[in-house]
Amino acid sequence: MPTVIVSGALANKPGNGGEAWTRLSWALGLRRLGFDVHLVEEIPAAGCVDERGRPATFERSANRAFFETTVRSFDLGESATLLCDGGRETVGRSLAELEDIAAEAEALFDISGHLRASGVFAGARTRVYVDLDPGFTQAWHADDSVWFRLGRHDHYVTVGLNVGRDGCPIPDCGLAWVPTLPPVLLEEWPVGQPPEPGSGVRFTTVASWRNSYGAPRIGGRETTLKHHQFRRFLELPSRRPEARFELALGIDPGDSRDLEALAENGWAVVPTSRVASSPASFREYVRGSSGEFSVAQGVYAETRSAWFSDRTAAYLASGRPALVQDTGIGDRLPAGDGLLTFASTDEAVAGARRIAADPVGHGEAARELASAHLDSDRVLGVLLGRLGIGG
């Protein structure tokens, strides 16, 4: 059985069930295809905190607890390693053992360039960078004032399906970007019960109001971020009063004006910690919704990157239709039933009306789309073939 390593952030994002699924989908999907998968993560000692966000030792940190609980939940406990401070402390294998595993690995999937352990990185036969943030990744790499660099990978994969294509201004950085949709394991996302007749439609999403990095400049222009885009669509609930719109939101109390504006315009806001603090709770929140409504980071939409969200993939797999801001993905996937896109408030209103008129039909179409285009066997199988891995 060939070995592959998947590197990504779980412990670095404790209490974030949605982010955990992003990495788990790659690890579990590759395992389904017959690989011996080892999940690897690194965290600095300075990044270790307790449940209240206060500095903590690695041993007692919420980061370590979240990592251990998560990997055990998916039978990855024997094939997952968390390195602290370059391997001075570990959960799972020792650094030396991990380097031995890497030396036998056919491939390393380095999600967002997370891996720094040089002995592990160098050991794998093929090193694949997985870009989840098209526009941010390339702009940071091209900016000499930013510490981030893409590194020495053999292949560069992105969920921005238009990166490197005509009409998308995101710089390719001289690299041949391989597009891929995010994989989703259909058996992990059973179709939820359809909404009760007359219960109304409840659109949800899980999001952070701001990121901590700021907006990248693309082609000499500063792009916008997710909170800028949400502000554009504030009036949506008041224009569709028969539908409910709820945000499971990570938002700083300093953004009180935005919270007030959301409430005044009819948005319900719940803390992500209440509904999505683990992979299991995130999954139940998605499956308990009628569908997703979400905007994108402005850079994804403004560049027509055709970025597609693994969160939206989870909604679709659960038989929950998605009404999402158009990033150009409507040119790459069969949008219209189950998956609806919008660029203006009028289009969002029309999309919400269509879903509300036939939630069951759109739910069935959502699952069909996920089965046809997002199933991990298909997505990862196609990608591995393009990269020449495992053939």
N, C-alpha and C positions, 0 to 999 in steps of 0.2 A: 504494500500500500504506500503510494508516494506521500511524502510529507510536505506540507506547506505551513508557513507562518503567517498569521494575521496580526498586525500591530495596530492598536487604536486605543482611544481613551474611554475607559469606564471609571476607574478610580479618580481620574482627574475631573470627572463630572458627577460627583456623588449625588444621589437623589434625583437624577435625571433619567427617567425610564425611557423616554423617546430617543435620547442620544445613545443609550445602551443598545437599543434595538438596531440602530444604524450599524454598529460594529458586529453585533451578534448575527445579523442577517448574512454578512460575508462569511463569518466563521462557520455558522451552522449550514449555510448553503454549500460551501465547499466540502464540508463533512458529508452532506447528502450525496455528493458526487463521488464519494469514495476516497477522499483524501484523509490522511492522518493530520488533523489540524491542531496547531499549537497557537494559542492566543497569548500575545505578549503586550505588556504595557509598562511604561516607565513613569515615575513620579518623583519630583524632588522632595526632600525632607521639608523644605520651606512651604510646600504646597499641601502638607498634611494638616487637616483641621478636624475638630470634633463636630458633633451634631449641630452645634450652635455657631459654627464657623470660626471658632477660636483655635489658635495654634495647638497642635497636638503631636505626640510622638507617632511614628509610623505604626507601632504596635496597637495603639489605642485610637487610631484615626477613623473617622467616618469613611474615608476614602478606601482604606483596606477592607473595612466591613462591607461596604457596598460591592467591591470587587469580588470578595469571597462569596457573598450571598448570591450574586448574579451568576457567576460561573457555575456554582453548585446547582442552581436552578435549571441549568441546561446541560447537565452532565459534562461540563467542561473542567471540573475541578482538578482532574488528573492531567489535564493538558492545557493549563493556563498558568502563566507566571507574571507576577507583578514585581518589578524591580524598583527599589527606592535608592536614590542617590547613586545611580550607575551600577547597582547590584550589591552595595554594601549590606543591605537588608533585602530579603525577598520573601514572597509568598509563592509556593510552588517549587520550581526547580532553582538550583543555584545558577549563577551566571555562567560558570564553567559547563554545567550540564546543558544549559540553553545554547551555548556556543556549539556544543557537540550536535545538538538537534539541528541547528542552523546549517551545519556543514553537510548534513544529509538532505536538506530541504530542496525540493525542486523549485520553489518560488517563495518569495516574501511579498505579501500585499500590505503595503505601508500606507495606512489610511491617514490622510492629511499630513504625511511626513512626520509621523509621531516618533518613530524609532531613532534613537541616538546611539545605542550601544553598538560600537563599531564592529566588535567581533561577531555579533549576531547579524548585523546588516551585511557584512562582507561575506558571510558564510553561504548564504543562499545562492543557488545557481542563477536565478532570475529575480530581479528586484523591480517591483511594480508600484509606482506612486498612484494612489487613488485620491483624486481631487473631488471634494464634496462642496467646494466654495468657489465655483468659477467666477473669475473677475477679481475677487480678493487674492486668490493664489497667484495669478499671473501678474497682477499689478504690484504685489509685494515683492515678487521675485525681480521685477524690472526696476524697482526703486532702490537706489544705492543707500538711501537713508534708513531703510528698513532691514532688520537683521535677517529676515526670512530668505532662504534660498531653497530651490527645489532639490538640490543634492545630485547624487550620481546614480540615478535609477536607470534601468534598461528600457522600461516602458512607462508611459504617462497616460493614465486613464482619467476621464472626467465625466461627471453627470451633467455637464453643460454640453448638450449634444451638438451645438453649433460652434463651439470653440474651434478656431482654425478654419472655419468656413467663411465664404463670402457673405457679407452682410452682418457679421458679428465683429465688433471692434475690439474685443478682448485680445490682447497680444498673445501670440502663440509661444513667445520666448524662444523661438527657433526649435521648438519641439514638435513632434508628430503626436498630437493628442488623439487618443482612441476613445470614442464616445461609448457610454454605456448607460442604460437605465439602472436604477437601484434595484437590487434583488429583493424579493419578498418570499418567505416560505409560506405557502398557502395553508399548510396544515397547522401552522401556528396562529392563523387568523381565521378561525371558523366564522361563517356568516352569522351575524347576529339576527335576532328576531326582528321582523319588520315592525315599524311603528304601529301602534293600535289605531284603528280608524277613528278619526276625529280628535286624535291627541295632538295634532299639529306637528310641525317640522322644527327640529332643534339642530341648528348648525353649530358646530364647535371647531376649535383647533387648539393646538398646544404651541406656545410661542414664547420667545423672549422679546420684550419691547425694544430693547437696544442691544447691540453688541458692544464689546469693549474696545473695538479696534478703530472705529471711524470708517467713513466712506472712502473707497478707493477712487483714484483718478484714472479714467480710461480715455485714451485719445485726447488728453489735455482737458477733459471735463470732469468735474467732481460728480459722482453718482449719488444716489440717495440710499437710505436704509429702510428697514422694515417699518419702523415707527412713522417715517414720513409717508409711507404708502398707506398705512392704516388711517392716518389723518385724512387722506383723500376720500376715504369711503365711510367716514363717521356717520353719515346720515342714512346709511343703508337700512338699519332696523326700523327707523321711522317710516320708511317707504315700503316696507314689507311687514306691517304690524301683525299679520297672521302667522309669521314665522318668528322663532326665537334665535338670537345670535349670542353665543357664549364664547368667551376667550379664557382658556386656562393659561394664565399669563405670569411670566416672571418679570416683574416690573419694580423698579426702585421707588420707595416712598417719595423721593425727590421729584418724581414725575407726577405729582398730585394733580396738576392741571390737566394732564392727559387722562388720568383716571376719572376726573370730574366730567370731562368732555365725553368720555365713553358712556358714563352713567346717564348723562343728560340726553344722549342720543339713543338710549335703549339697549346698550350692550350690557350683558351680564359678564362679570369678571370673577373668576375663581383662581386662587393661588395654584400654581403647578404642583406645589408640595402636597396639596390636598388630593389631587386626582391623578398625578403622573410621576410619583416618586420612585417607582420601580417599573421594570418591564411589564409585570403582571397588571399593575394598576393603570399604566398607560394603555395597555391593550383593552382593558375593560372600559375605560373612558371612551376610546374610539368606537368600540362595538356598541356602546350604549347611546351613541349619538345617532341622529337621523342622517347626517352627512357632514362634510367638511366645508367651511368657508374660510379661505385664507388669502392674504396678500403674500407677495414675495419680497425679498430684499430688492430695493430699487435697482441695484446693479444687475440683477438677473433679468429683470424685465426690460430695462432701458437699453441693454446691449443685445436683446433678442438671443440670449444664450441658449435657450431651450433647456434651461435647468429644470430638473424634475425632482420633487421631494420624496424621500423615503417615507415621510409621514403620510403624504397623500397616497403612496403605494399601499400603506397599511389600511387606510380607510377603504380604498377600492377593494382590496383583498377581503375585507370584512363585509363586503356587500353594501358599503356606504358610499353614496355618490359624493363627488368632490366638485365644488365650485371654487376655482382657484384663479388667481391673477395670471394672465397670459404672459409667458416668457418666451414665446415662440414654440412652445411644446405642442400647440394645436396643429402645427405643420408636420409634427413627427409622430403623433399618436392620434387615433381616431376619436377626437373630441366631439361631443354633441349629445351623447347618451351615456350616463354614468359619470363621465368626465366632462365638465363644462368650464370654459375659460371666459374671462372678462378683461377688458381694458378700461372701462368707464363704469361709473355708478349705474347708468342706465342699463348697461349690459349685465351688471351684477344683479340688479333688480329683476331683469328678465330671466336670468338663469335660476334665481331663487324661486321665481314663479313656476318655472317649468318643473323643477324638482318637487316642489310642494304639490303640484297637480298630479304627479305620478311617482311617489317615493318608492313604491315597490318595483315598478318597471326600471327606474333609474338604478335602484340597488342591484337588481339582477344584471343590468348592463355593466355596472361597476365591477362586479365579480368576474364577469366574462372578460372584460378588458384586462384585469389583473392576471387571469389565467392565461390569456393569449400573449401578453406582452411583458409581464413583470415577474412571473414565476421564476424562482431562483435557478431551477434546473435549466431553463431556457436562457436566462440572462447570463449566468455564469458559464454555461456551456458554450454559448456563442463567443463570449469574451475570451475564454481559455483557448478556443480555436484560433481566434485572431492573434493571440499572443504566442501561440505555439507551445502552450504549457499542457502537459498531461496527455499529449496525443500518442 
